[in-house]
Amino acid sequence: MPTQKASSNSFFSNSVYIFLIRFFPSVASQVILIYYSHYLDKPVYGTYQNFWIQLNFIYPLACFGIHAAIITYSPSTVVKLARSISKNQYILYGLWLVVLSVVFALLQSAALGIGFIIPLLFIISFCAGIIMESFLIVFKNFKSLVFINVVYAAVYLAIHVWMIKNGFSFYSLFLSLLALSCARVVISAMLIRSNVAKHSDDGHVEVRPVAEIRTLWMHLAFYDILQTLSNWIDKFVISIFLTTSLSAIYFNGTQNIPFLPIILSAAGSSVLMQMTRVKAENERGELLQLMNNSARYASNIVFPLFFFLIFFRYELFKVLLPDYMAAVPIFFVSLFMIPFRAYSFITVFQKLHKGHLSNIGAVGELILACALMYPLYKWLGLPGVALSFIISSYSQGVYYFYHISRLLNTSAYHLVPVMNWLIKCIVYAFVFISIHYIGTMYFSTVVSLTLGIAIMVMTVILSLFIEVKKQGRHVSI
């Protein structure tokens, strides 16, 4: 029992740290998105946003799953793998990174008028930062990473605001951001170097065939690329075939909630880190328990956020994006992707080296979504396009649950804490229906939205506190 309690506490602690590491830069980016949408002309804002859209599209190709593969193994295993890679293999990857960086730089140099070198070095440093962050997470340099990313987010915000206050210039903006990115890479490299000797042999080296590790890495890279396509192909198609106004409405209506992917990633990474010290014969049972714990913790954030956004969607757009009220129906449909994020499907496949199953599901999801896009658009308009991805994602979930239940030798019912989720949904729905009714009856839009956000934050904190206490007593619903 004490071992299980320690494991639960460690899981929650790791998840919180990984969440915080990625939370602050994500929030800073979202704040600037809203800030710049108010202060920049639409053509200038669109050019600025295209930089990040193309960066987010290309960097998974450039990283090629390395950052995801690193999280799968123990620190000593990662160090051993890094040392086993030949000089020629490092050079080959370097060439791959440079080629994609050149493509990105060519796209940006003409559009932004900032030359070739700045975007080239920016994407290289960006990818290096992502890979190094994965190393430091495996080494459990959590406090250092939180500090680095808090400072990074603060400086990122300051640079963007300073540009608006002192004359906007793409050249000055991205040169400053490049310097910031390079500084983070240098500091991360120093921390990694100080940790390598410490973790060269910590007694938890995993003995797996090189071919098996290479296969997992390729599957993770392919999955990462597929996820990128899935997230952006609808926006890409609409930007080509519909007017720019409709494209802007759809883009704002299908914005990802900034920290949800971070929550899922943090929970999945924490599960994988916990599993590095589990013996092979206990692997499946321990993984099932950890996945249930992960689902419980994630639901305390995902479900309150879902019900808050469902009931306060009009208030949110009136306050933050008043020129895009036409995007609210699209936003409403896209919100039903949020509950789907409460379970980290890919984690099980990643740990058990069954990456081909996750990729089959990702390919099927993408094909189904593309097949449904046009008929649903003809039927429902732009909300129909968003609905095509909701349908394909939930179909993918059914496929994943089927295979995960087989891998863990249990029924699909036991993969998630069903009663725990059901009770939470009922409670959260009642809370936010009541708060929305009170807010709209007695307060202005801004006050009502502020009240809803405050209640949502308090609900998340209280729910997590109760869950931690419950896990500490080994009680589950």
LINDA-V882811 format. One record per pair of residues at least 24 apart in sequence whose ideal C-beta (glycine too) atoms are under 8 Angstrom apart, sorted by the first residue. I is the first residue (numbers start at 0). GAP is how many residues later the second one is. If there is no record, write none. Layout:
i,gap
I,GAP
I,GAP
This chain:
i,gap
0,473
3,285
3,470
4,466
4,467
4,469
6,267
6,283
7,285
7,463
7,464
8,459
8,462
8,463
9,264
10,259
10,260
10,263
10,279
10,282
10,283
10,286
11,258
11,285
11,456
11,459
13,126
13,128
13,252
13,255
13,256
13,259
13,260
14,251
14,252
14,254
14,255
14,279
14,282
15,250
16,125
16,126
16,128
16,129
17,119
17,124
17,244
17,247
17,248
17,251
17,252
18,240
18,243
18,244
18,247
19,126
19,129
20,112
20,116
20,121
20,124
20,125
20,128
20,245
21,127
21,237
21,240
21,243
21,244
22,236
22,239
23,122
23,125
23,126
23,128
23,129
24,124
24,127
24,128
24,131
25,232
25,233
25,236
26,126
26,231
26,232
27,125
27,126
27,128
27,129
28,127
28,229
29,228
30,126
31,124
31,125
31,128
33,286
33,287
34,125
34,126
34,129
35,124
35,128
36,284
38,125
39,128
41,206
43,124
45,198
45,202
46,64
46,65
46,123
47,122
49,61
50,57
50,60
50,61
50,68
50,123
52,179
52,182
53,50
53,53
53,54
54,49
54,67
54,68
54,71
55,172
55,176
56,171
56,175
57,42
57,45
57,46
57,65
58,64
58,67
58,68
58,71
59,161
59,164
59,165
59,167
59,168
60,39
60,164
60,167
61,34
61,35
61,38
61,39
61,61
61,65
62,64
62,67
62,68
62,161
63,29
63,32
63,157
63,160
64,152
64,153
64,154
64,155
64,156
64,157
64,158
64,159
65,27
65,65
65,68
65,151
65,155
66,63
66,64
66,66
66,67
67,66
67,152
67,153
67,155
67,156
67,282
68,144
68,147
68,148
68,151
69,61
69,64
69,65
69,68
70,63
70,66
70,67
70,198
70,201
70,202
71,144
71,148
71,200
71,278
71,279
72,65
72,133
72,203
73,64
73,128
73,130
73,131
73,132
73,202
73,203
74,63
74,64
74,65
74,120
74,124
74,127
74,129
75,123
75,124
75,125
75,126
75,127
75,128
75,129
76,127
76,128
76,129
76,199
77,57
77,60
77,121
78,117
78,120
78,121
79,120
79,125
80,132
83,126
96,27
96,30
97,26
111,58
111,59
111,62
112,57
112,58
113,56
113,57
113,60
113,61
114,56
117,53
117,56
117,57
117,60
118,55
120,57
120,61
121,52
121,55
121,56
121,59
124,53
124,56
124,57
124,59
124,60
125,55
127,57
128,52
128,55
128,56
128,59
131,53
131,56
131,57
131,60
132,55
134,53
134,57
134,60
135,52
135,55
135,56
135,59
136,132
136,136
137,135
138,52
138,53
138,56
138,59
138,60
139,133
140,50
140,54
143,47
147,36
147,39
147,40
151,28
151,32
154,25
155,24
203,72
203,73
205,70
207,145
211,141
214,138
214,140
215,134
215,137
215,139
217,137
218,136
218,137
218,139
218,140
219,130
219,135
221,133
221,137
222,123
222,132
222,135
222,136
222,139
225,133
225,136
225,137
225,140
226,135
228,137
229,132
229,135
229,136
229,139
229,159
230,25
232,133
232,136
232,137
233,135
233,139
233,151
233,152
233,154
233,155
236,136
237,144
237,147
245,136
247,76
248,75
248,77
248,78
248,81
248,133
249,77
249,80
249,132
249,135
249,136
251,69
251,72
251,75
251,79
252,71
252,74
252,75
252,76
252,77
252,78
252,81
252,129
252,133
253,76
253,77
253,80
253,132
254,76
256,48
256,52
256,81
259,42
259,45
259,78
259,81
260,80
262,35
262,38
262,39
262,78
263,34
263,77
263,80
266,27
266,30
266,31
266,77
266,80
267,26
267,76
267,78
267,79
267,82
269,24
270,73
270,76
270,80
271,75
271,78
271,79
274,76
282,68
282,69
283,68
283,123
283,124
283,125
286,61
286,64
286,65
286,121
287,120
287,122
287,126
287,127
290,52
290,53
290,56
290,57
290,124
291,123
291,124
291,125
291,184
292,178
293,49
293,50
293,53
294,47
294,48
294,121
294,122
294,126
295,121
295,124
295,171
295,175
295,180
296,167
296,170
297,43
297,44
297,45
297,46
298,43
298,118
298,121
298,122
298,125
299,124
299,160
299,163
299,164
299,167
300,159
300,162
300,163
301,36
301,37
301,39
301,40
302,36
302,39
302,118
302,121
302,122
302,125
303,124
303,127
303,128
303,152
303,155
303,156
303,159
304,33
304,151
304,155
305,29
305,32
305,33
305,122
306,118
306,121
306,122
306,124
306,125
307,124
307,144
307,145
307,147
307,148
308,26
308,29
309,25
309,122
310,121
310,122
310,124
310,125
310,141
311,120
311,124
311,127
311,136
311,137
311,140
314,124
314,130
314,133
314,134
314,137
315,133
317,127
318,126
318,127
318,130
328,53
328,54
329,52
329,53
329,55
329,56
331,51
332,50
332,53
332,54
332,57
333,52
333,55
333,56
335,54
336,52
336,53
336,56
339,53
339,54
339,57
341,79
342,54
342,72
342,73
344,52
344,55
344,56
344,59
347,56
347,59
347,60
348,54
348,55
348,58
351,55
353,49
353,53
356,43
356,46
357,42
359,39
360,35
360,38
360,39
360,42
361,34
363,28
363,31
363,32
363,35
364,27
364,28
364,30
364,31
365,26
367,24
367,27
368,24
416,59
416,60
418,58
419,56
419,57
422,54
423,39
427,31
430,24
430,28
431,24
